[in-house]
Amino acid sequence: MCIIFFKFDPRPASKNAYRLILAANRDEFYNRPSKAADFWGPNNEILSGLDQEYGKEGGSWMGINKRGKLAAITNYMEGRQNPDAQGRGFLVSNYLTENNGDSFSYLKKVSAEGHLYNGFNLLTAEFRNAPDPIQELQGDGYSTAMIKALSAVCVRSPHYGTRTNTIILIDAEGNVKFTERTMLNCDTTKWSTNSFHFKLQS
């Protein structure tokens, strides 16, 4: 499943601190067509990747605009999916940080194992949150092997898994660094990394 770690401090104590540290993995079918992150929208003010699947073009999994508005979605394991749904996922909210199966718990467990925030190290960790009775219940219809694969921070299975890593840093002065690492040609050994830098507009 997709995963998002974030720390938000709207008024950091020092100039060297960050308002936002966000690290996220997009898990998806390797062959689902999409565009890597770039600026688009009115006046090229939105930075995000774009879904290009036929009939669902134009959606995104994560984006930020030059005024600092940020949106992200993550998928949710369900055994009986609706194939006609317009999109998949739900908004990240404070609800998630209060439950044991969420990214906050992952972050605590991964950090306890020594994978402290360090570039993409957190996003490519092989840590697995398994066995997990809640995840197994949600995965009705999935094989045991697939449920185990989906419990990883970095998911790897033959046709589905982590194909985009994103790190967004916003410093105390509103400088944004958006770095995306994207899988190329459905090949888990080939990746491209791009970074974008801009200052938030008031």
Residue frames as a rotation matrix with the C-alpha (Angstrom) as fourth column:
MET 1
0.579 0.815 0.000 0.00
0.815 -0.579 0.000 0.00
0.000 0.000 -1.000 0.00
CYS 2
0.135 -0.484 0.864 1.12
0.263 -0.824 -0.502 3.59
0.955 0.295 0.016 -0.51
ILE 3
0.346 -0.081 -0.935 2.62
0.938 0.018 0.346 5.23
-0.011 -0.997 0.083 2.55
ILE 4
0.301 -0.201 0.932 3.18
0.170 -0.951 -0.259 8.83
0.938 0.236 -0.252 3.63
PHE 5
0.050 -0.355 -0.934 5.37
0.998 -0.021 0.062 10.04
-0.041 -0.935 0.353 6.50
PHE 6
0.103 -0.099 0.990 5.25
0.369 -0.920 -0.130 13.69
0.924 0.379 -0.058 7.46
LYS 7
-0.192 -0.149 -0.970 6.26
0.947 -0.287 -0.144 16.15
-0.257 -0.946 0.196 10.16
PHE 8
0.123 0.357 0.926 4.61
0.597 -0.772 0.218 19.57
0.793 0.526 -0.308 10.15
ASP 9
-0.104 -0.184 -0.977 5.71
0.898 -0.440 -0.013 22.58
-0.427 -0.879 0.211 12.18
PRO 10
0.580 0.443 0.683 4.13
0.759 -0.598 -0.257 25.84
0.294 0.668 -0.683 10.92
ARG 11
0.838 -0.328 0.435 6.44
-0.398 -0.914 0.076 27.97
0.373 -0.237 -0.897 13.10
PRO 12
0.535 -0.696 -0.479 9.86
0.643 0.703 -0.303 26.31
0.548 -0.146 0.824 13.30
ALA 13
0.813 -0.186 -0.551 12.10
0.435 -0.433 0.789 27.58
-0.386 -0.882 -0.271 16.09
SER 14
-0.048 -0.907 -0.419 15.12
0.017 -0.420 0.907 28.26
-0.999 0.036 0.036 13.88
LYS 15
0.288 0.094 -0.953 15.96
-0.855 -0.422 -0.300 29.19
-0.431 0.902 -0.041 10.29
ASN 16
-0.660 -0.643 -0.388 17.59
-0.747 0.618 0.247 25.81
0.081 0.453 -0.888 9.81
ALA 17
-0.629 0.517 0.580 14.43
0.014 0.754 -0.656 23.90
-0.777 -0.405 -0.482 10.78
TYR 18
-0.936 0.346 0.068 11.73
0.116 0.121 0.986 22.76
0.333 0.931 -0.153 8.36
ARG 19
-0.405 0.900 0.161 8.06
-0.893 -0.352 -0.281 23.68
-0.196 -0.257 0.946 8.32
LEU 20
0.724 0.680 0.117 7.36
-0.611 0.710 -0.350 20.42
-0.321 0.182 0.929 6.53
ILE 21
-0.663 -0.744 -0.087 9.22
-0.706 0.582 0.403 17.17
-0.249 0.329 -0.911 5.97
LEU 22
0.488 0.850 0.197 7.20
-0.659 0.507 -0.556 14.76
-0.572 0.141 0.808 3.84
ALA 23
-0.724 -0.660 -0.201 8.34
-0.653 0.560 0.510 11.43
-0.224 0.500 -0.836 2.45
ALA 24
0.265 0.934 0.238 5.98
-0.653 0.355 -0.669 9.24
-0.709 0.021 0.704 0.41
ASN 25
-0.878 -0.401 0.262 5.85
-0.103 0.692 0.714 6.10
-0.468 0.600 -0.649 -1.69
ARG 26
0.085 0.878 -0.471 3.39
-0.953 -0.066 -0.295 5.59
-0.290 0.474 0.831 -4.50
ASP 27
-0.727 -0.209 0.655 2.53
-0.102 0.975 0.198 1.92
-0.680 0.077 -0.730 -4.94
GLU 28
0.288 0.775 -0.562 0.82
-0.746 -0.187 -0.639 1.05
-0.600 0.604 0.525 -8.20
PHE 29
0.734 -0.050 0.677 0.76
0.413 0.824 -0.387 -1.46
-0.539 0.564 0.626 -11.03
TYR 30
-0.229 -0.956 -0.184 4.09
0.350 -0.257 0.901 -1.06
-0.908 0.142 0.393 -12.80
ASN 31
-0.732 -0.095 0.674 2.46
0.677 0.002 0.736 -0.74
-0.071 0.995 0.063 -16.21
ARG 32
0.428 0.882 -0.198 -0.17
0.841 -0.468 -0.269 1.89
-0.330 -0.051 -0.942 -15.27
PRO 33
-0.113 -0.540 0.834 0.70
0.819 -0.526 -0.230 4.88
0.563 0.657 0.502 -17.48
SER 34
0.754 0.296 -0.587 1.57
0.589 -0.701 0.402 8.14
-0.292 -0.649 -0.703 -15.73
LYS 35
0.485 -0.598 0.638 3.65
0.201 -0.635 -0.746 11.27
0.851 0.490 -0.188 -16.15
ALA 36
-0.238 -0.668 -0.705 6.51
0.931 0.048 -0.361 12.11
0.275 -0.743 0.611 -13.80
ALA 37
0.353 0.387 -0.852 6.18
0.736 -0.677 -0.003 15.23
-0.578 -0.626 -0.524 -11.64
ASP 38
-0.681 -0.476 0.557 6.26
0.697 -0.654 0.293 18.58
0.225 0.588 0.777 -13.42
PHE 39
-0.700 0.448 -0.557 4.54
-0.022 -0.792 -0.610 21.97
-0.714 -0.415 0.564 -13.27
TRP 40
-0.720 0.568 0.399 1.10
0.570 0.156 0.807 22.18
0.396 0.808 -0.436 -14.90
GLY 41
0.090 0.860 -0.502 -2.25
0.963 -0.203 -0.176 23.88
-0.253 -0.468 -0.847 -14.45
PRO 42
0.869 0.301 0.394 -3.02
0.404 -0.890 -0.212 27.61
0.287 0.343 -0.894 -14.71
ASN 43
0.708 -0.643 0.293 0.25
-0.625 -0.763 -0.165 29.55
0.329 -0.067 -0.942 -14.93
ASN 44
0.185 -0.655 -0.733 2.18
0.055 0.751 -0.657 26.31
0.981 0.081 0.175 -14.33
GLU 45
-0.103 -0.204 0.974 1.62
-0.835 -0.514 -0.196 26.67
0.541 -0.833 -0.117 -10.59
ILE 46
0.728 0.384 0.568 0.85
-0.636 0.688 0.349 23.04
-0.257 -0.615 0.746 -9.64
LEU 47
-0.320 -0.878 -0.356 3.69
-0.898 0.401 -0.182 20.53
0.303 0.262 -0.916 -9.27
SER 48
0.163 0.381 0.910 2.66
-0.623 0.755 -0.204 16.87
-0.765 -0.534 0.360 -9.39
GLY 49
-0.947 -0.254 0.194 2.73
-0.045 0.707 0.706 13.64
-0.317 0.660 -0.681 -11.33
LEU 50
-0.194 0.916 -0.350 -0.29
-0.938 -0.278 -0.208 12.82
-0.288 0.288 0.913 -13.49
ASP 51
-0.244 0.261 0.934 -2.23
0.075 0.965 -0.250 9.61
-0.967 0.009 -0.255 -14.00
GLN 52
-0.522 0.018 -0.853 -2.55
-0.808 -0.329 0.488 8.72
-0.272 0.944 0.186 -17.68
GLU 53
-0.819 0.284 0.499 -4.70
0.281 0.956 -0.083 5.59
-0.501 0.072 -0.863 -17.45
TYR 54
-0.842 0.508 0.184 -7.40
0.070 -0.234 0.970 5.65
0.535 0.829 0.161 -20.14
GLY 55
0.121 0.990 -0.069 -10.63
0.429 0.011 0.903 7.12
0.895 -0.139 -0.423 -18.78
LYS 56
0.750 0.088 -0.655 -8.94
0.659 -0.178 0.731 8.41
-0.052 -0.980 -0.192 -15.63
GLU 57
-0.084 -0.869 0.488 -6.41
0.829 -0.333 -0.449 10.82
0.553 0.367 0.748 -17.12
GLY 58
-0.011 -0.036 0.999 -5.34
-0.027 -0.999 -0.037 13.87
1.000 -0.028 0.010 -15.15
GLY 59
0.945 0.328 0.009 -5.60
-0.028 0.054 0.998 12.59
0.327 -0.943 0.060 -11.60
SER 60
-0.036 -0.988 0.152 -2.65
-0.422 -0.123 -0.898 12.65
0.906 -0.096 -0.412 -9.24
TRP 61
0.402 0.073 -0.913 -1.44
0.635 0.696 0.335 11.00
0.660 -0.714 0.233 -6.07
MET 62
0.242 -0.349 -0.905 0.48
0.819 -0.427 0.383 13.97
-0.520 -0.834 0.183 -4.67
GLY 63
0.019 -0.268 0.963 0.94
0.776 -0.603 -0.183 17.61
0.630 0.751 0.196 -5.57
ILE 64
-0.025 -0.083 -0.996 1.78
0.771 -0.636 0.033 21.05
-0.636 -0.768 0.080 -4.25
ASN 65
0.608 0.186 0.772 1.16
0.690 -0.604 -0.399 24.49
0.392 0.775 -0.495 -5.68
LYS 66
-0.299 -0.861 0.411 3.30
0.555 -0.508 -0.659 27.61
0.777 0.031 0.629 -5.43
ARG 67
0.032 0.375 0.926 1.10
-0.584 -0.745 0.322 29.01
0.811 -0.551 0.195 -2.64
GLY 68
-0.759 -0.505 0.411 1.83
-0.621 0.372 -0.689 26.00
0.195 -0.779 -0.596 -0.43
LYS 69
0.321 0.886 0.334 -1.41
-0.893 0.401 -0.203 24.06
-0.314 -0.233 0.920 -0.82
LEU 70
-0.737 -0.622 -0.264 -0.56
-0.666 0.735 0.126 20.36
0.116 0.269 -0.956 -0.78
ALA 71
0.455 0.865 0.212 -2.75
-0.869 0.483 -0.104 17.32
-0.192 -0.137 0.972 -1.42
ALA 72
-0.701 -0.652 -0.291 -1.93
-0.687 0.726 0.031 13.63
0.191 0.222 -0.956 -1.22
ILE 73
0.549 0.831 0.088 -3.84
-0.830 0.530 0.170 10.38
0.095 -0.167 0.981 -1.39
THR 74
-0.716 -0.684 0.139 -2.94
-0.693 0.721 -0.023 6.87
-0.085 -0.113 -0.990 -0.43
ASN 75
-0.196 0.677 -0.709 -4.70
-0.482 0.563 0.671 3.65
0.854 0.474 0.216 -1.30
TYR 76
-0.216 0.279 0.936 -6.49
-0.935 0.218 -0.281 1.39
-0.283 -0.935 0.213 1.14
MET 77
-0.951 -0.192 -0.244 -6.48
-0.261 0.918 0.298 -2.39
0.167 0.347 -0.923 1.02
GLU 78
-0.095 0.938 0.335 -9.93
-0.776 0.140 -0.614 -3.80
-0.623 -0.318 0.715 0.38
GLY 79
-0.645 -0.231 0.728 -10.69
0.034 0.944 0.329 -7.29
-0.763 0.237 -0.601 -0.82
ARG 80
0.000 0.733 0.680 -13.73
0.919 0.267 -0.289 -6.38
-0.393 0.626 -0.674 -2.89
GLN 81
-0.705 -0.390 -0.592 -12.73
0.181 -0.907 0.381 -3.42
-0.686 0.161 0.710 -5.06
ASN 82
0.511 0.857 -0.057 -15.07
0.269 -0.223 -0.937 -1.45
-0.816 0.464 -0.345 -7.30
PRO 83
-0.316 -0.732 0.603 -13.53
0.811 0.121 0.572 -1.54
-0.492 0.670 0.556 -10.81
ASP 84
0.148 0.464 0.874 -15.79
0.855 -0.504 0.123 1.32
0.498 0.728 -0.471 -11.96
ALA 85
0.572 0.019 -0.820 -14.61
0.627 -0.654 0.423 3.76
-0.528 -0.756 -0.386 -9.28
GLN 86
0.967 -0.157 0.202 -13.29
0.025 -0.727 -0.686 7.01
0.254 0.668 -0.699 -10.72
GLY 87
0.059 -0.981 0.183 -10.14
-0.585 -0.182 -0.790 6.83
0.809 -0.060 -0.585 -8.62
ARG 88
0.474 0.016 -0.881 -8.67
0.550 0.775 0.310 5.01
0.688 -0.632 0.358 -5.70
GLY 89
-0.580 -0.802 -0.144 -7.56
0.565 -0.268 -0.780 6.28
0.587 -0.534 0.609 -2.33
PHE 90
0.662 0.713 -0.229 -8.51
0.680 -0.445 0.582 8.60
0.313 -0.541 -0.780 0.48
LEU 91
0.456 -0.465 0.759 -7.15
-0.226 -0.885 -0.407 11.84
0.861 0.014 -0.509 1.83
VAL 92
-0.393 -0.640 -0.660 -4.49
0.664 0.300 -0.685 11.77
0.637 -0.707 0.307 4.49
SER 93
0.354 0.581 0.732 -6.01
-0.186 -0.724 0.665 13.25
0.916 -0.372 -0.148 7.64
ASN 94
-0.320 -0.445 0.836 -5.42
-0.880 -0.187 -0.437 13.58
0.351 -0.876 -0.332 11.36
TYR 95
0.712 0.643 0.281 -7.51
-0.700 0.682 0.214 10.41
-0.054 -0.349 0.936 11.78
LEU 96
0.705 -0.447 -0.551 -4.64
-0.011 0.769 -0.639 8.36
0.709 0.457 0.537 10.42
THR 97
-0.297 -0.916 0.268 -2.17
-0.321 -0.169 -0.932 9.53
0.899 -0.363 -0.244 13.05
GLU 98
-0.188 0.304 0.934 -4.39
-0.982 -0.045 -0.184 8.13
-0.014 -0.952 0.307 15.82
ASN 99
0.829 0.554 0.077 -4.57
-0.545 0.831 -0.109 4.53
-0.124 0.049 0.991 14.60
ASN 100
0.310 -0.763 0.568 -2.14
-0.311 0.483 0.818 1.64
-0.898 -0.431 -0.088 14.92
GLY 101
0.283 -0.184 0.941 -2.14
0.721 0.688 -0.082 0.64
-0.633 0.702 0.328 11.23
ASP 102
0.975 0.218 0.033 -1.12
0.192 -0.766 -0.613 4.05
-0.108 0.604 -0.789 9.89
SER 103
0.494 -0.829 0.262 2.06
0.342 -0.091 -0.935 5.66
0.799 0.552 0.238 8.63
PHE 104
0.380 -0.357 0.853 2.81
-0.772 -0.630 0.080 7.27
0.509 -0.690 -0.515 12.00
SER 105
0.763 -0.073 0.642 3.10
-0.408 0.715 0.568 3.83
-0.500 -0.695 0.516 13.58
TYR 106
0.822 -0.511 0.252 5.26
0.534 0.538 -0.652 2.71
0.198 0.671 0.715 10.67
LEU 107
0.428 -0.681 0.595 7.51
-0.194 -0.712 -0.675 5.71
0.883 0.173 -0.436 11.23
LYS 108
0.496 -0.215 0.842 7.91
-0.868 -0.097 0.486 4.89
-0.023 -0.972 -0.235 14.92
LYS 109
0.835 -0.140 0.533 8.72
0.015 0.972 0.232 1.25
-0.551 -0.186 0.814 14.19
VAL 110
0.731 -0.585 0.351 11.08
0.514 0.134 -0.847 2.01
0.449 0.800 0.398 11.32
SER 111
0.417 -0.576 0.703 12.84
-0.525 -0.784 -0.331 4.71
0.742 -0.231 -0.629 13.35
ALA 112
0.669 -0.126 0.732 13.21
-0.666 0.334 0.666 2.28
-0.329 -0.934 0.140 16.25
GLU 113
0.805 -0.378 0.457 15.07
0.460 0.884 -0.079 -0.05
-0.375 0.274 0.886 13.91
GLY 114
-0.062 -0.936 -0.345 17.55
0.440 -0.336 0.832 2.69
-0.896 -0.100 0.433 13.08
HIS 115
-0.306 0.002 0.952 16.15
0.944 -0.125 0.304 3.90
0.120 0.992 0.037 9.76
LEU 116
-0.027 0.264 -0.964 16.10
0.471 -0.848 -0.245 7.56
-0.882 -0.460 -0.101 10.79
TYR 117
0.888 0.460 0.003 15.11
0.235 -0.447 -0.863 10.09
-0.395 0.767 -0.505 8.13
ASN 118
-0.151 -0.959 -0.242 17.96
-0.127 -0.224 0.966 10.24
-0.980 0.176 -0.088 5.63
GLY 119
-0.688 -0.084 -0.721 17.05
-0.700 -0.188 0.689 11.01
-0.193 0.979 0.070 2.03
PHE 120
0.096 0.746 -0.659 15.39
-0.839 0.417 0.350 8.00
0.536 0.519 0.666 0.43
ASN 121
-0.850 -0.488 -0.197 16.61
-0.319 0.775 -0.545 5.48
0.419 -0.401 -0.815 3.03
LEU 122
-0.632 0.683 0.366 13.29
-0.410 0.106 -0.906 5.57
-0.657 -0.723 0.213 4.85
LEU 123
0.229 0.828 -0.513 11.30
-0.876 -0.054 -0.478 5.08
-0.424 0.559 0.713 1.64
THR 124
0.169 -0.225 -0.960 13.30
-0.709 0.649 -0.277 2.09
0.685 0.727 -0.050 0.45
ALA 125
-0.512 -0.341 0.789 13.36
-0.839 0.393 -0.375 0.32
-0.183 -0.854 -0.487 3.82
GLU 126
-0.553 0.261 -0.791 12.52
-0.262 0.847 0.463 -3.38
0.791 0.463 -0.400 3.72
PHE 127
-0.927 0.243 0.284 10.74
-0.267 0.100 -0.958 -3.15
-0.262 -0.965 -0.028 7.08
ARG 128
-0.535 0.796 -0.284 7.44
0.031 0.354 0.935 -5.07
0.844 0.491 -0.214 7.05
ASN 129
-0.559 0.480 0.676 4.48
-0.829 -0.317 -0.460 -4.53
-0.007 -0.818 0.575 9.34
ALA 130
0.375 0.642 -0.668 3.55
-0.623 0.709 0.331 -8.21
0.687 0.292 0.666 9.42
PRO 131
-0.540 0.835 0.109 1.86
0.712 0.383 0.588 -10.20
0.450 0.395 -0.801 10.69
ASP 132
-0.945 0.326 0.024 -0.93
-0.304 -0.850 -0.430 -7.68
-0.120 -0.414 0.902 11.27
PRO 133
-0.622 0.746 0.236 -4.45
0.619 0.654 -0.435 -9.02
-0.479 -0.124 -0.869 12.05
ILE 134
0.159 0.693 -0.703 -6.12
-0.021 -0.710 -0.704 -5.79
-0.987 0.127 -0.098 10.87
GLN 135
-0.321 -0.362 -0.875 -4.28
-0.849 -0.299 0.435 -5.87
-0.419 0.883 -0.211 7.55
GLU 136
-0.993 -0.042 0.107 -5.11
-0.002 0.938 0.348 -9.55
-0.115 0.345 -0.932 7.09
LEU 137
-0.251 0.968 -0.008 -8.80
0.559 0.138 -0.818 -8.79
-0.791 -0.210 -0.575 7.71
GLN 138
0.229 0.295 -0.928 -8.75
-0.448 -0.814 -0.370 -5.94
-0.864 0.500 -0.054 5.17
GLY 139
-0.506 -0.583 -0.636 -6.97
-0.827 0.117 0.550 -8.21
-0.247 0.804 -0.541 2.68
ASP 140
0.022 0.611 0.791 -9.83
-0.122 0.787 -0.605 -10.67
-0.992 -0.083 0.092 2.31
GLY 141
0.936 0.327 0.129 -9.28
0.058 0.217 -0.974 -12.28
-0.346 0.920 0.184 -1.09
TYR 142
0.467 -0.859 -0.208 -5.54
-0.817 -0.330 -0.473 -11.55
0.338 0.391 -0.856 -1.21
SER 143
0.537 -0.403 -0.741 -2.97
0.304 0.912 -0.276 -14.33
0.787 -0.077 0.612 -0.91
THR 144
0.848 -0.295 -0.441 -0.88
0.441 -0.071 0.895 -14.50
-0.295 -0.953 0.070 2.27
ALA 145
-0.137 -0.961 0.242 2.22
0.951 -0.059 0.303 -13.73
-0.276 0.272 0.922 0.19
MET 146
-0.160 0.129 0.979 0.60
0.605 -0.771 0.200 -10.60
0.780 0.624 0.045 -1.29
ILE 147
0.876 0.478 0.063 -0.57
0.219 -0.511 0.831 -9.34
0.429 -0.714 -0.553 2.10
LYS 148
0.505 -0.779 -0.372 2.99
0.664 0.076 0.744 -9.75
-0.551 -0.623 0.555 3.38
ALA 149
-0.347 -0.642 0.684 4.39
0.930 -0.330 0.162 -7.93
0.121 0.692 0.711 0.33
LEU 150
0.175 0.529 0.830 1.93
0.427 -0.801 0.421 -5.06
0.887 0.280 -0.366 0.77
SER 151
0.876 0.164 -0.453 2.95
0.480 -0.211 0.852 -4.63
0.045 -0.964 -0.263 4.42
ALA 152
-0.051 -0.995 -0.082 6.41
0.984 -0.064 0.166 -3.36
-0.170 -0.072 0.983 3.43
VAL 153
0.152 -0.032 -0.988 7.42
0.084 -0.995 0.045 0.30
-0.985 -0.089 -0.149 3.36
CYS 154
-0.352 -0.297 -0.888 8.86
-0.876 -0.230 0.425 -0.39
-0.330 0.927 -0.179 -0.11
VAL 155
0.417 0.670 0.614 6.54
-0.371 0.742 -0.558 -2.89
-0.830 0.005 0.558 -1.81
ARG 156
-0.521 -0.565 -0.640 7.91
-0.838 0.195 0.510 -5.45
-0.164 0.801 -0.575 -4.25
SER 157
0.127 0.501 0.856 5.79
-0.011 0.864 -0.504 -8.00
-0.992 0.055 0.115 -6.12
PRO 158
-0.374 -0.423 0.825 5.98
0.729 0.416 0.543 -9.21
-0.573 0.805 0.153 -9.73
HIS 159
-0.297 0.339 0.893 3.55
0.839 -0.353 0.414 -6.66
0.455 0.872 -0.179 -11.23
TYR 160
0.654 0.596 0.466 2.72
0.222 -0.741 0.634 -4.19
0.723 -0.311 -0.617 -8.45
GLY 161
0.222 -0.563 -0.796 4.77
0.975 0.123 0.184 -2.19
-0.005 -0.817 0.577 -6.00
THR 162
0.445 -0.162 -0.881 6.55
0.271 -0.913 0.305 1.02
-0.854 -0.374 -0.362 -5.11
ARG 163
0.224 -0.333 0.916 7.26
0.975 0.079 -0.210 2.91
-0.003 0.940 0.342 -8.32
THR 164
0.198 -0.197 0.960 7.62
0.199 -0.951 -0.236 6.51
0.960 0.238 -0.149 -7.11
ASN 165
0.000 -0.241 -0.970 9.40
0.998 -0.068 0.017 7.98
-0.070 -0.968 0.241 -4.06
THR 166
0.271 0.128 0.954 8.75
0.357 -0.934 0.024 11.64
0.894 0.334 -0.299 -3.23
ILE 167
-0.172 -0.317 -0.933 10.38
0.973 -0.200 -0.112 13.90
-0.151 -0.927 0.343 -0.65
ILE 168
0.344 0.307 0.887 9.08
0.416 -0.897 0.149 17.43
0.842 0.318 -0.436 -0.04
LEU 169
-0.244 -0.477 -0.845 11.01
0.963 -0.219 -0.155 19.81
-0.111 -0.851 0.513 2.23
ILE 170
0.442 0.353 0.825 9.77
0.395 -0.902 0.174 23.31
0.806 0.249 -0.538 3.09
ASP 171
-0.478 -0.746 -0.464 12.11
0.771 -0.103 -0.628 25.41
0.421 -0.658 0.625 5.21
ALA 172
-0.185 0.386 -0.904 11.37
0.816 -0.452 -0.360 28.23
-0.547 -0.804 -0.232 7.64
GLU 173
-0.570 -0.104 -0.815 11.63
-0.178 -0.953 0.245 30.84
-0.802 0.285 0.525 4.88
GLY 174
0.428 0.898 -0.101 9.24
-0.351 0.063 -0.934 29.08
-0.833 0.435 0.342 2.52
ASN 175
-0.260 -0.569 -0.780 11.80
-0.964 0.106 0.244 27.52
-0.056 0.815 -0.576 0.20
VAL 176
0.653 0.595 0.469 10.49
-0.520 0.802 -0.294 24.27
-0.551 -0.052 0.833 -1.28
LYS 177
-0.566 -0.722 -0.398 12.55
-0.817 0.427 0.387 21.32
-0.109 0.544 -0.832 -2.49
PHE 178
0.556 0.779 0.290 10.47
-0.631 0.622 -0.463 18.64
-0.541 0.074 0.838 -4.22
THR 179
-0.530 -0.793 -0.301 12.43
-0.833 0.419 0.361 15.51
-0.161 0.442 -0.883 -5.19
GLU 180
0.618 0.763 0.188 10.89
-0.664 0.635 -0.395 12.61
-0.420 0.119 0.899 -7.05
ARG 181
-0.668 -0.740 0.081 12.47
-0.619 0.613 0.492 9.24
-0.413 0.278 -0.867 -7.81
THR 182
0.384 0.904 -0.190 10.56
-0.800 0.222 -0.557 7.33
-0.461 0.366 0.808 -10.51
MET 183
-0.105 -0.331 0.938 10.83
0.127 0.931 0.343 3.79
-0.986 0.155 -0.056 -11.82
LEU 184
-0.224 -0.060 -0.973 11.59
-0.881 -0.415 0.228 3.56
-0.418 0.908 0.040 -15.55
ASN 185
-0.229 0.124 -0.966 10.04
-0.825 0.502 0.260 1.09
0.517 0.856 -0.013 -17.99
CYS 186
0.761 0.645 0.065 8.51
-0.558 0.601 0.572 -1.13
0.330 -0.471 0.818 -15.28
ASP 187
0.288 -0.775 -0.563 12.06
0.312 0.632 -0.709 -2.11
0.905 0.029 0.424 -14.27
THR 188
0.968 0.179 -0.178 12.76
0.213 -0.199 0.957 -2.12
0.136 -0.964 -0.231 -10.52
THR 189
0.222 -0.958 -0.184 16.49
0.866 0.106 0.489 -1.66
-0.449 -0.268 0.853 -11.21
LYS 190
-0.580 -0.404 0.707 16.11
0.738 -0.627 0.248 1.52
0.343 0.666 0.662 -13.31
TRP 191
0.344 0.655 -0.673 15.17
0.872 -0.488 -0.029 4.87
-0.348 -0.577 -0.739 -11.76
SER 192
-0.244 -0.349 0.905 15.21
0.605 -0.784 -0.139 8.56
0.758 0.514 0.402 -12.66
THR 193
0.007 0.184 -0.983 15.49
0.943 -0.329 -0.055 11.34
-0.333 -0.926 -0.176 -10.06
ASN 194
-0.225 -0.010 0.974 14.37
0.546 -0.829 0.117 14.94
0.807 0.559 0.192 -10.57
SER 195
-0.332 0.083 -0.939 14.32
0.876 -0.342 -0.340 17.88
-0.350 -0.936 0.041 -8.16
PHE 196
0.106 0.432 0.896 12.35
0.585 -0.756 0.295 21.12
0.804 0.493 -0.333 -8.28
HIS 197
-0.525 -0.315 -0.790 13.07
0.827 -0.406 -0.388 24.22
-0.199 -0.858 0.474 -6.21
PHE 198
-0.209 0.436 0.875 10.83
0.374 -0.791 0.483 27.25
0.903 0.429 0.002 -5.70
LYS 199
-0.991 -0.077 -0.113 9.78
0.136 -0.435 -0.890 29.75
0.020 -0.897 0.441 -3.02
LEU 200
-0.274 0.956 -0.108 6.24
0.951 0.253 -0.176 29.85
-0.141 -0.151 -0.978 -1.74
GLN 201
-0.646 0.177 0.743 4.18
0.217 -0.890 0.400 32.81
0.732 0.419 0.537 -2.91
SER 202
-0.913 0.329 -0.240 2.24
0.167 -0.235 -0.958 34.79
-0.372 -0.915 0.159 -0.35
